[in-house]
Amino acid sequence: MPNHLPKLLFADAAGTIFDHPELCMAGMSGPEAVLPDQVELIPLPEDSRLFTMPALPPIAWDQRKKKFVTVERAPGVRGRLQAVAAFMAPGYVRTLLPACDYTGKTTHLPLWSYTAVTWDEQRECFVVAASKVDSNQNWNPCNYDDRTLDPLVRRLLKELPDNRLLEQLARCAVDYHCFAAKNLFYRRWEAPLPTSPACNSACLGCISLQPSECCPANHERITFVPTPDELCEIAVPHLEQADQAIVSYGQGCEGDPILQADTIADATRRMKKATSRGTVNFNSNGSLPGRIQLLCDAGMDSFRFSMNSVREELYNRYYRPRGYSFSDVLRSVRAAKENGRFTMINYLVSPGVSDAPEEVDALLRFVGEYGVDMIQMRNLSIDPDYYNREIGVPGRGTGMYNLLVRLKQEYPKLQFGYYNRTKENFFPAGFESAWPPGEA
């Protein structure tokens, strides 16, 4: 048991947050309550947010009884208690889910990523069960001040009044507060190029399309396929002028861009002919491996393939592929690497699934066989209880922090991250160092 455990954090019915005078913090790995290790409790990153989990009472560790208990009431607090979760700033991977009792849950929770959080009296700060995996500061919310955005959006819309894609991205920036879309108008960093209204996956946690009986999607999906002219009209100036310029196909407001590979290849060839500056990236489910060669020939610099698991059964339960198989995804990963492209896995992680012993062994074999350059450790935004039940998680994992350590020990050249990179920074100085940074 850890030497020091912070007290349980909870909220009353009105959402006011308290720490419990006696009971201690717990987390969840899969469906099981667990005690956090000291190494995984870090100060809540700046620009993170706390929120309640309505109708779900927290689970705590009772040191006197030496067991986990559901906590529905607290001294001096009126009404039934609610669990509290953190939505972390980008760049951090969660290592534990919030510990709460799901037995009374009647609806799906919103599509957010849920992280165990509490208040640490010794450090006098909120702490979360998490680990930093990317130090890029570009995506911090403090860099996105909407007071300066509106005139930039209006100006670019006036310059390109007939570009449908620009209208879509203006909505993404202003209405959905998409940071990538905002970057386009700020003329900096990574900007999005959504292209596909269709998808051949039916992901449990899709943020742009959900069945009516589930939770609402976070975005409305793009309804058209932009032309190569519309794509280049936006992308070429960004590549030519933006600081740390990246343009990326495959966004949250679309299906999967691999279904529009011909259009994307045409547009990418034009971009590469127009300028040698900047990086062109392709985010995809990798479902059509025959299209990867076409995109490589067009000049694509990097590929990021999304997976929730490297085990076919668990992959299928989440992605629910239509007309393709997990082996097709693996062939796409191999094709990107064989063409010498910087190859990443957008690994949608959830404690108890991603660090399950079988998953860890399979992931180690996968990295060894396919030689991917980076694993982007992305917190899967989904109701944890719903995900665990649909995936069929039997119990706790071996620890997300332990997974990071083991991966880096066995594959020193493997990089961890959270964001896409410019081609000049694919292999930065010191990328072969051990995990965590500074440790042998």
Secondary structure, DSSP 8 states (H G I E B T S, - for coil): --S---EEEEE-TT--EEEEEEEE--EEETTEEE---GGGEEE--TT-EEEEETT--BEEEETTTTEEEE---BTTB-S--EEEEEE--TTEEESSEE-B--TT--S---S---B-EEEETTTTEEEEEEEE-----TT-GGG--GGGHHHHHHHHHHHSTT-HHHHHHHHHHHTS--HHHHHHHHTEEEEE----S--S---TT-SS---TTS---SS----S---HHHHHHHHHHHHHHSEEEEEEE--TTSS-GGGGHHHHHHHHHHHHHH-S-SEEEEEE----THHHHHHHHHT--EEEEEES-SSHHHHHHHH--SS--HHHHHHHHHHHHHTT-EEEEEEEE-TTTTTSHHHHHHHHHHHHHH--SEEEEEE--S-HHHHHHHHT--S--S-HHHHHHHHHHH-TT-EEESS---GGGSS-TTTT--SSTT--
